[in-house]
Amino acid sequence: MGKTAIIYGSTTGTTEDIAGRIASKLNIAQGDIYEISKVTADTVAGYDTLLLGSSTWGSGDLQDDWYDGIETLKGADLAGKKIALFGCGDSSSYSDTFCSALGTIYNDLKDSGATFVGSVDPSDYTFDGSDAVVDGQFVGLPIDEVNESDKTDERISNWVASL
């Protein structure tokens, strides 16, 4: 996978926790884990692979720090890099926009020259709709710590193995 950074935005700490759990599985050092609000174009230049994480808020919105963060990434040279997405959502209360923030990040960066990896089959999830489903697959790893926390470790393990 090359040199890998995990970049996340987290309001309540859930996405930060998931980022740490992914880092542990991949043996990624603490110094290669970043809050999106602290990332610059120079930060991402030193990495081959970017694991990007955001929770989904309201009716499919990005986590607040991602609004500026996505602009930073759009201004960076992502050509030739691999990008994998992960995020948190609530498949019960927000069933029609479950983990849609992943779809927003994907759509904003899909023409960047990066290669997206880590799609996930949605058949193990219960939800009504998501902007994160493209061509029948989630564009990254959706996590539901509110309703399906018992599946999180297995989902992370399976996703990490697919990378």
Stockholm file with secondary structure:
# STOCKHOLM 1.0

chainA/1-163         MGKTAIIYGSTTGTTEDIAGRIASKLNIAQGDIYEISKVTADTVAGYDTLLLGSSTWGSGDLQDDWYDGIETLKGADLAGKKIALFGCGDSSSYSDTFCSALGTIYNDLKDSGATFVGSVDPSDYTFDGSDAVVDGQFVGLPIDEVNESDKTDERISNWVASL
#=GR chainA/1-163 SS CCSEEEEEECSSSHHHHHHHHHHHHHTCCGGGEEEGGGCCHHHHHTCSEEEEEEEEETTTEECTTHHHHHHHHHTSCCTTCEEEEEEECCTTTTGGGTTHHHHHHHHHHTTSSCEEECCBCGGGCCCSCCTTEETTEESEEEECTTTCGGGHHHHHHHHHHHC
#=GC SS_cons         CCSEEEEEECSSSHHHHHHHHHHHHHTCCGGGEEEGGGCCHHHHHTCSEEEEEEEEETTTEECTTHHHHHHHHHTSCCTTCEEEEEEECCTTTTGGGTTHHHHHHHHHHTTSSCEEECCBCGGGCCCSCCTTEETTEESEEEECTTTCGGGHHHHHHHHHHHC
//
